């Protein structure tokens, strides 16, 4: 699944409007064709007041201790948008208020569906979502893993919500840590590479400003070319690498330094850390 299923947006409650909760809210509000009013909660009273609009019903849990429970009473999709350390506690807080048939979605890394299910009434549908930070500009990648009680229709509803901020891919829960190591943590790898390429440009005598622009624009353009192409990244690399040319000499260095092995080791470490967080 990489595109939004058709149909109206479900009724959504977002508990916590930090980076991911806020990104999802922005995506829902931008989807005018199927938009419904969204109920949101945030700890800060000032933030809640700033979010209120014709399309947003916002309340502060700092001012009203029952705000989270009241926000979910009519929701079809409930998004737990708090940090991992508070996710299970938030699920327990709203347990008595979640409507029958609603699906609860966690966007916290390392928190299993079973852990969240244990805090909710038996049979509550729980989906684990792993969006990445480009979701804040509508170019995110989100992995979804369904819990034991989730129906196909409920999964489609969650996918419809998350598709407002990018592409959606469904995986078994035992693959969510692997997905996290690629798309969840992946933006950091890309930024690391852009920064390193820019630094190399400075070492070759370019100004820091020009080198930063060249590196960022080259990554953006290359990604756009790949997205528009009917061939894979390996073939595009071959096409730009003329035998005996400048690119070939650079690629030779990357291969000598075993860049593939570096990425394999790095993603293995990220996946292992995600699994460790789940166990603890």
N, C-alpha and C positions, 0 to 999 in steps of 0.2 A: 504494500500500500504506500504510494508516494504522492497521491493527490487527494484532495478533499472529497469525501462522498457527497453526493448531491442531497439537498434537503435543507430545511430551515435550521438555524442554529438552535441548539438546545438551551434551556434555561440554565444559566451558569452562575455559580457563586465562587469568588476567588478570595481565599482567606490569606491575606498577606500580599502586598503589592511591591515587593522588592524587584530586583532585576528581572526575574523570570515571570512572576505574577504580573508585574507591570507591563512586560512585553506582551503577554497573552491578552491582557486587557486592551492594549493598543491595537492588537490584531483584530480582536472582536469588534472594536468600535470602528475600525476601518472597513469592515465587511458590511457595508450599508445594505446590501441586497437581502441579507438574512439576519440583520442585527435585531437582537432583543435586549431589553434592559438587563444590565449585569449588576448583581449585588456583590459588593466588595467590602472587606474589612481591612483595617490597618491599625497598628498600635497608636499612631500619632493622630490626635484630634485635628491638628492643622492639615495633615496630609489628607485625611478623610474629607475635610471641608473643601479642599482644592479639587478633589476628584468628582464631587457631586455635579451631575448634569442631567439633561433629559434622558440620557442613556445609562447613567450610572447612579445606583443607590449605594452610598458609602456610609460606613459607620466606624467609629473608633472603639476598639476593645479596651483602650485605656480609660475611656469615659464610661463605657457601658460593658460590664463584664459578660453580658449575655449576647453581645453583638455577633459573635461567630455562630452561635446556635440559631439566632434569629435569621441570619443571612442564608442559611442552608435549607430552611423549612420548605421552600417551594422549588428547590434546585433539582435539575436532572443530572448535572455534572458539577461536582464539588472539587475545586482545586486547592490542595494544601500547598500554599506558596511560601512556607516558612523554611528556615534552615533545618538540616537533617536532625540536629539535636532536639528540635521541638516538634518534629512531625508526628510521632506516635502520641505524644501528650495532646496535641491539637486534635487528633482523631478521637481520642478518648473524651475530650471536652465536648465534641459535637455528636457523640454516639447516639444520644437519645433524640436528637433533632433531625438526623439524616432521613429523608423520606424513603419509604420502601420503593425499590426500583431505581434509586439514584446510584450513580457510580462515583466513587471517591478516587481522585487522581493525586498522586504524589509526584512532585518534581524534584525530590531530594535524592542526592546520590547516596548509595549504600544502605538504603532502607528498603527491606524486602516487602513484597505484598503481604506475606504471612504476618510480618510484624504489625502492619497496619490493620489487617483483618482481625488480629487478636484484640485490638482496642475497640472494635466496632461490633454491632450485633451480628450474630451468626448469619452467614449468607449474604452479607453486604458485598457488592461488587467493588473491587479495588483494581486500579490500573497504575502501573509504575511508568512514569514518563521521564525521559532523559533528553531535554532540549539543550541546545548550546547557545552561547552568547550572541551569535549573529541573529538570533530570534528578535533581538531588540531593534533590528532594522529590517525585519521581515524576510530575512534570508537564512533562517535557522534550519537545523536538521534535528528532528526529534525521533527518538526510539520509544516504542510503546511495548510493554510486556503486560499481559493480562493475568489477573489473579484467578483463583479457582471458580468464582461465581459469576464471572463476566460473560454476558451474552454477546453474540455478534452485533446486535443492534447497539448495545451499550458501547462496544469498542468503536463502532462507526461514529457514534456521537462524540466520543473523545477525540477521534481522529479529525473530525470536522472542526472542532475547537482549535486543536493544535495546528491544523493546516493553515490557519489564518496568519501564522508567523513563519511558515516555511514548509519544507517537505516532511512527511511522516512515514516511518518504516516500522512495521510490527515484527518483533523477534520473540522467541521463547525467553522466559526470564533467565534461564541459565546462560543466555548470550548477551544479556544487558550490560554486564561488566566489560565484555569485549567491545560492544558498541560504544560504551563510555570512553574506552581507551582510544577510539578512533575519532568519532565525531564530538563526543562530549568534551574531551580534553584537546581535541585537534586544533581548535583556533589558537591555542597557546603555541603549538608546534609551528603553525603558519607564521605567527607573529615573531617567533624566535628566528625563523629562517629569513623573514623580511628584514629584521634588525641586523642579522649577520651579513646579509647581502649588502645592505646599506653601508655597514662598517667597512666591508671590503671595497666598496666604491670610494670611500674616503681614503683608504689606504692606497688606492690607485691614483689619487690626486683630485678627485671630484670634491665639490663643496658638500658639507653635511646636508644642506637643504636639497640640493639637486640629487644627491645619492639616495636620500630617503624617498623622494618623489619617484625616481626611476625604479627603485625596488618595489614600492607599494603598487605603482601602476602596472609594472610587469606582472606581478602576481595576479592582480585583478583582471588584466587583459587575458592572461593565459587561462585563468579559470573560465572566463566568458567564452574563449575559443573552444575549450574542452566541452563546455555545456552545449555549444552550438554545433559541435562536430558529430559525425557518425562513426568516428573511430575512437579508440581508447587512448589513454595518456601515453602508453608505451609507444604506440604508433606515431603520435604527435611528436614525441621526443625524437624518434628516429628521423622524422621528416626535417627537423630543424638542425640535426647533427650531421653536417656534411663530413664525409671521411677526410681526415687530415686537417680539418679546419679548427677554428678557435673553440667552438662549442665542444668538439670531440676531445680536445685536450683537457677542457674543464671537466667533462663527464668522466674522463679517464681517472682524474684525481678523486672524484666522488666515489667511483667504484673501487679504487685502491684503498680508500679509507673506509670502505664497507658501509655506505650510507644505508643500504637495506638492512644490514645487521643492527645498525644503531636504532633504526625505527622499530625493528622487531623487539629489541631489548627494552626500549622505552615504553612501547605499548604493553608489553608483558608486565612491566613494573606498575603501570597505571591500572591494568586489569586486576593485578594481584592486590593492590591497595584497595580497590573498590570491593573486592571479595572480602578482604579483611574487615572493612567497615561494615559490611553486611553481617558478618559473623558476630561482631561486637555490639 
